[in-house]
C-alpha cells in the first residue's frame, strides 16, 4: 500500500483526528492509511508494543467496527483508537524520510485539532455538569437558611475563567471551571462537617462521663500477672483509666473522675515490681513519672 501525501493530512486534519468527549484520538485504520501499511500490520505493531499495561490501557482503546474492504465488501474488524501519546509511541518504529514527514504532519494535525477544540464554544449540554456543580456550591454556601446566590456563584466562576459569560467558555475552560467548583464544594462540605455553620452557643453542653474505681485493692495484694503481660489487659484498672483519659483527650469529651483509689494502689504495686526486678531504665522512669502526674492530678 502507498502512503498518502502529507498535504492530505495537513489540509484535512478532521479526517484523521476526532474528538471523543473532549479528548483527541486517531485510529489504527487511519494510521495504516497515512503510512501506507496494512491494517493487520498496524494492529500487530500495537500488540507487540514493549510498554507497561498501565500505559497501554491509558492511551489505547480497542473496539470492533465494520470496515470496508475492496469492491464494497465489508467485515467486522478490531480497530484500536489511540490518543496523541499512544500514536507517538506506536510510530516511533516507523522509519524513513517519508515516515518522518507523515509523523510531523500527523502531530501537527493533533495540535491543530487541540487548538480548534479549545476555541470551540460549548453547548448547553456540555455545560450541564458544571451547572449542577455550581448549584450545589451555591446551596452549600447558603448557610442558616439564607437564599442561595446562584448569580454570585456564576460571577465567581466567570471571574476565575476570565470570561464575560460562561456561554463564551471553551471546553478546556469548562473543564478547569469544573475542577475549581468541585474543590470549592469539597471545602464547603468540610466546613459544614466541622461545624463552622452551626450555632454552637445554642447547643447543650455534653454530660460529663464519670469514671470511678472505688474498690481499692492494697498494693501488696496485686499479683504479677495482673500488672504485666496479657492478663493485665483484663485485670488492670490503671490501664483502663489511662485508656479512658486518652480517648477523652482525643475526642474532647468531658470526663469526671470520682475516685481512682484502685488505680493508685495498682501503681504502687507496679513500682514495687519494677524495684524487685531491678528495672530502672530512663524511658520507664519517664513513663512512670507521667502516670504519677496523671494520678496525682485527679
C-alpha positions in Angstrom: 0.0 0.0 0.0 1.2 3.5 -0.8 1.4 6.2 1.9 -0.8 9.2 1.4 0.5 12.7 0.8 1.3 14.7 3.9 -0.7 17.6 2.4 -3.8 15.4 2.7 -3.3 15.2 6.5 -2.5 18.9 6.7 -5.5 20.0 4.6 -8.0 17.7 6.3 -6.9 17.0 9.9 -10.5 16.2 10.9 -10.3 13.2 8.6 -7.6 11.7 10.8 -8.2 13.2 14.3 -11.6 13.1 16.1 -12.8 14.4 19.5 -14.2 11.8 21.9 -15.8 13.6 24.9 -13.2 16.4 24.5 -10.2 14.0 24.1 -8.5 13.8 20.7 -7.9 10.4 19.2 -7.0 8.7 15.9 -7.4 5.1 14.9 -5.3 2.2 13.8 -7.2 2.4 10.4 -6.2 6.0 9.9 -2.6 5.3 10.9 -2.5 2.4 8.4 -3.9 4.7 5.7 -1.5 7.5 6.4 1.6 5.4 6.4 0.6 3.1 3.6 0.5 -0.1 5.7 -1.9 -3.0 6.0 -4.3 -2.6 8.9 -3.3 -6.0 10.3 0.3 -4.9 10.3 -0.5 -1.8 12.4 -2.6 -3.9 14.8 0.3 -6.4 15.2 2.6 -3.5 16.0 0.2 -2.3 18.7 0.1 -5.8 20.2 3.8 -6.0 20.2 4.5 -2.7 21.9 7.0 -3.1 24.7 5.4 -0.9 27.4 3.6 -1.3 30.7 0.0 -2.4 30.7 -0.9 0.9 32.6 0.4 2.9 29.6 -1.4 0.8 27.1 -4.8 1.0 28.9 -4.4 4.7 29.4 -3.6 5.5 25.7 -5.1 2.7 23.6 -8.8 1.6 23.3 -9.8 -1.4 21.2 -13.2 -1.8 19.6 -14.9 -3.9 16.9 -16.1 -2.0 13.9 -17.4 -2.7 10.4 -14.6 -1.8 7.9 -14.9 -1.5 4.2 -12.6 -3.8 2.1 -12.1 -3.6 -1.7 -15.0 -3.6 -4.1 -17.6 -2.6 -1.5 -17.1 -5.7 0.7 -17.3 -5.2 4.4 -16.5 -7.2 7.5 -16.1 -6.9 11.3 -12.6 -6.0 12.4 -10.8 -4.9 15.6 -10.0 -1.2 15.4 -7.8 0.5 18.1 -8.3 4.1 19.0 -5.3 6.0 20.4 -4.5 9.5 21.7 -1.5 11.6 20.8 0.8 9.9 23.3 -0.2 6.4 22.1 0.2 7.5 18.4 3.7 8.8 19.1 4.8 5.7 20.9 3.4 3.5 18.1 5.0 5.3 15.2 8.5 5.6 16.8 9.3 2.4 15.0 8.2 3.7 11.6 11.4 4.8 9.9 12.4 6.5 6.7 12.2 10.0 5.3 8.6 9.7 4.1 7.5 8.2 7.5 9.2 11.2 9.3 7.2 13.6 7.1 3.9 11.8 7.9 4.7 11.8 11.7 5.2 15.6 11.6 2.0 16.2 9.6 0.1 13.9 12.0 1.4 15.6 15.1 0.6 19.0 13.6 -3.0 17.7 13.0 -3.3 16.7 16.6 -2.1 20.2 17.7 -4.4 22.0 15.2 -7.4 20.0 16.4 -6.5 20.7 20.1 -6.4 24.4 19.4 -9.6 24.2 17.5 -11.2 22.3 20.3 -10.0 24.9 22.8 -11.6 27.7 20.7 -14.9 26.0 20.1 -17.9 27.3 22.0 -19.7 24.8 24.3 -23.3 23.9 24.2 -25.9 23.8 26.9 -25.5 20.0 27.1 -21.7 20.4 27.5 -22.3 22.8 30.5 -24.9 20.7 32.3 -22.4 19.0 34.7 -20.9 22.4 35.6 -24.3 23.9 36.0 -25.3 21.2 38.5 -22.0 21.7 40.4 -22.4 25.4 40.6 -26.0 25.0 42.0 -24.6 22.5 44.6 -21.9 25.0 45.6 -24.5 27.8 45.9 -26.7 25.6 48.1 -23.8 24.7 50.4 -22.9 28.3 50.8 -26.4 29.3 51.7 -25.8 28.9 55.5 -28.6 29.1 58.1 -31.5 29.3 55.7 -30.2 32.1 53.6 -31.3 32.2 49.9 -28.8 30.5 47.5 -26.9 33.1 45.5 -26.7 31.4 42.1 -25.9 34.6 40.3 -23.0 35.2 42.6 -21.6 31.8 42.1 -21.6 32.2 38.3 -19.9 35.6 38.7 -17.2 33.8 40.8 -16.7 31.1 38.1 -16.7 33.6 35.2 -14.2 35.7 37.0 -12.0 32.7 37.7 -12.0 31.9 33.9 -11.7 35.5 32.8 -14.8 35.3 30.5 -17.8 37.7 30.5 -20.3 34.8 30.5 -20.0 31.0 30.7 -21.5 30.6 27.2 -18.3 32.0 25.8 -16.1 29.5 27.6 -14.3 26.8 25.7 -14.4 23.1 26.6 -11.0 23.4 28.2 -12.2 26.3 30.3 -15.3 24.4 31.3 -13.1 21.5 32.5 -11.0 24.0 34.5 -14.1 25.5 36.0 -15.4 22.1 36.9 -12.3 21.3 38.9 -12.4 24.7 40.6 -16.1 24.3 41.6 -15.5 20.7 42.8 -12.6 21.8 45.0 -14.9 24.6 46.4 -17.6 22.1 47.1 -15.2 19.9 49.0 -14.0 22.8 51.1 -17.6 23.9 51.9 -18.5 20.3 52.8 -15.6 20.1 55.3 -16.7 23.4 56.9 -20.2 22.0 57.4 -18.9 18.7 58.8 -16.5 20.6 61.2 -19.4 22.7 62.4 -18.5 26.1 61.0 -22.1 26.8 60.2 -23.6 25.5 63.5 -24.7 27.9 66.2 -22.5 26.2 68.8 -23.6 28.5 71.6 -27.1 27.1 71.4 -26.1 23.5 71.8 -26.4 22.0 75.3 -23.1 21.1 77.0 -22.5 17.4 76.8 -22.9 15.5 80.0 -19.7 14.5 81.7 -18.7 10.9 81.7 -18.0 9.7 85.3 -15.2 7.2 85.7 -14.8 5.5 89.1 -12.6 2.8 90.7 -13.9 2.8 94.3 -13.0 -0.7 95.4 -9.3 -0.1 96.2 -7.0 -3.1 96.4 -3.9 -2.8 98.6 -0.8 -2.6 96.5 0.8 -5.7 98.1 -2.3 -7.8 97.1 -1.6 -7.4 93.4 -0.2 -10.4 91.6 2.5 -10.0 88.9 0.3 -11.4 86.1 -2.3 -8.8 86.9 0.3 -6.0 86.4 2.2 -7.0 83.3 1.6 -9.3 80.4 -1.6 -10.1 78.5 -3.6 -10.7 81.7 -3.1 -7.1 82.6 -5.4 -6.1 79.8 -8.2 -7.8 81.7 -7.2 -7.0 85.4 -5.6 -3.6 85.2 -7.7 -0.6 86.4 -4.7 1.6 85.7 -4.7 0.7 82.0 -8.4 1.2 81.7 -8.2 4.6 83.4 -5.4 5.8 81.1 -7.2 4.5 78.0 -10.3 6.4 79.0 -8.3 9.6 79.7 -6.5 9.3 76.3 -9.8 8.8 74.5 -11.3 11.8 76.2 -8.3 13.9 75.2 -8.7 12.7 71.6 -12.4 13.4 71.3 -12.7 16.4 73.5 -15.2 14.6 75.7 -15.8 15.9 79.2 -15.0 13.4 82.0 -15.3 13.4 85.8 -13.1 11.2 87.9 -15.0 10.2 91.1 -12.3 8.0 92.6 -9.1 6.4 91.3 -8.0 4.7 94.5 -7.8 1.3 92.8 -5.6 2.6 90.1 -3.3 4.4 92.6 -2.9 1.2 94.5 -2.1 -0.7 91.4 0.5 2.0 90.5 2.3 1.4 93.8 2.4 -2.3 93.1 3.8 -1.7 89.7 6.6 0.5 91.0 7.3 -2.2 93.7 7.5 -4.9 91.0 10.0 -2.8 88.9 12.2 -2.4 92.0 12.1 -6.1 92.7 13.2 -6.8 89.1 15.8 -4.0 89.2 14.2 -2.2 86.3 15.5 1.4 86.3 15.6 2.4 82.6 15.3 6.1 81.8 12.3 5.6 79.4 10.5 3.5 82.1 11.2 6.2 84.7 9.7 8.9 82.4 6.6 6.8 81.7 6.1 6.1 85.5 6.6 9.8 86.2 4.0 10.7 83.6 1.5 8.2 85.1 2.2 9.6 88.6 1.4 13.1 87.4 -1.9 11.9 85.9 -2.9 10.1 89.1 -1.9 12.9 91.4 -3.8 15.5 89.3 -7.2 13.6 89.6 
